[in-house]
């Protein structure tokens, strides 16, 4: 019987009782918050999801309050995902050849990550003596450092030494793999390849690593990309011999990179991490994530492709959003760190005055009295997209503008002429397509919910919400 990954470690220990509100996993006494057609969502799954959210939005509090993660909303989202996964299995999306390729690629990637952890990260050992030696060598060359200087520099030194040790261990491990490997390079083909030209021969393999081919297409792709990155540097070389030397170095680096990854991948797969239950739990989660994406791509997306009349209708009803050359009057907050911007946005959503808050927290801001109308066409794409989307009086979400993070409040919009339908057709397909996709997905999920047996343990849910309020 198939099991969802978030429940995999607990599913064998579920204890059914007459009182649904007292459901627990027997092994860990973990509260079960919901059942979806017999499969459970427990406290551990909710905690894992909250941790994942915190990695991206560390300021959000999981306590069910205003501007925070609402546990019930999170649970409903996980129920929807469970329904999607179950339906994906029902229509056998997991049996499609392209899905199997994606899953195998995921197993390879996770195996490489695990190998790197075992052979590199877990072997990094930086002691206090190492830190002191580095500090004395680099910060006390001309005499004793000020008191407290070592503690001040300690974190930076640790980071630097770890990076150096990681590089050394990686280099040594790859050297060991190369020494043990059977590597055969097609030297004749290698000499023919030129980063500035296309290869038109019949050969398709650039090298073999323990019998496994390095495709010529991969070699040519990496070689050309490496050359493009260094094109400016190449153009500065004055002599033909210097240029030829650089070509050969780029070719060799590209081939070495492909050989190295093939060696590492082979070693990672040879260790057969799939026998480890913890590793397979990761793979099962990844498989379910892939299934959700596959479901949306194969089942929902084809139903959500907008017809021309839908695009035309949206264009006519929202003609002001497609004006070119219009002017805007707006205020903005600017931040170096996203977390500062997210914190400010939270305050705005809770009722803070934009101009007052901008004066307090924004790194750059325009005084309230300044009323300047400027052309929207002159702004970078990120700002222009927000200006197109906002109605007068609305506040944007946090968005990136180069290395800065911004929040905009649109104060006014005027002028401009609508662009022709043909010139914005692609943009319309994106906007209308996304809206239709959301509607189709929502309707499909509503149908699945109607046909499914879903139980929410309200007592356990209340306990979880109370737990996060007090933590």
C-alpha positions, 0 to 999 in steps of 0.5 A: 500500500502506497504511503505519503512521505510525510507520514512514512516513518509513522504509518506502520504505527498508527493506532485507530481508536473509537475517539477520532479526536484522540488519534495518536501515532503509537510509536511517538505518541505524535498527534494526528491532525488529519486523515485523507482517504486513510492516510494521515497528516501528523504533528511531525509533518506540520512541524517539518512544513513550518521549519521549511517556511521559516528557512525562507521567511524567518520573521513569520511566527507559527502561532495562528495570529495576524500576519503569521502562519495559520496552522489550519490554513497550513493543514488545509494546504497539506490536505490538498497536496495529499489529494493531488498525490493520491490522484496522480497515482490513480491516473498513473503519472508515476509510470510515465517514462519522463517522470521516471527520468526525473525521479532517477535524476533526483536520486542521483542528485541526492546521492551526490549530496549525501556523498559530499556530506560523508566525504567532505562536510563531515570531515571538516574539523576546525579546532580552537588551536586552528583558529588561534594559529590563523589569527596570530599569522594574519592579525598579529604580524606586527604585534599583539592585537587589541583585547577582544579582537580574536572573539570579534574575528573568530566567526569570520576565521572559522568560515574561511578555514572551513571553506579552505578545508572543504576545498582541500578535502574535495580536491583530494577525494576527486584525485583519489577517484581519478587515480582509481578510474579508467578514463579514456579520452578521444584525443583526436576529437578533443584536438578538433574541438573549438569553442568558437566553432560547431563540430560537424563530425560523426562522433558522439562521445568525447570520453569514457569514464569506467565505460560510461560515455561523456556525450559530445553534446555535453562537452560542446555545450560546457565548452561554449558556455565557458568561452562565452563567460570569458569572451571579454577576457579572450578579446584582450589577449594580444597574440595568437599563441595567448588566445590558443592557450586560453582555448586549450585551457577552456577545453580541458577545464570543460572536459575535466569538469564533466569527468569529475561529475561523472566520477562523483555520480558513479561513486555516489550511486555505487554506495547505494544510499537507497538502502537507507530508510532516512535517505529513501524518506527524502527521495519519497518526499521528492517524488511526491513534490515531482508528482504534484508538479507533474499533476499540475503540468499534465492534468491542470495546465491543459485545461487552463490554456486561455482562448483568444476571446478570454484574452481579448475580454481581459484586455478590454476590461483592463485596458489601463493596465496596458498603457505605455508612456503613462506617468506615476506618482508613488512612494517607496521604501528601500532596504538592504535585507529582505527580512527588514522589508518583510518586517515593514510590510507586516507593519503596513498590513497591520495598519501602519502609515506608509509615509511615517514608517518610511521615514523611520525604517527606509534606507532611502525615502522621499519627503511627504511633500514632494509630489513628482510625476515621472514616466513609468517607462524609465523604471527597471522591469521589477518596479515597472511590473509592480506599477502596472499591477497596482491600483492607486492607493495600493501597496506592493509586496516586497520585491527585489530591485537589483541588490535592494528590496523595495515596497511601493505605494502607488499615489497616482497614475495618469496619461499614456496610450494603450499598447496594441493587443498583438504587442501584449498578447504574450503578457496577456497569456501569462496573466489570464493563464495564471488566473484560469489555472488557479480557478481550474485547480481550485475546482478540481480540488473541490471535486476531489474533496467532495469524493474523498473521506477527510477527517480533521482532528479538531482537538489535536489542531487546537493543541498544536495552535496553543503549543505554538502560541506559548512557545 
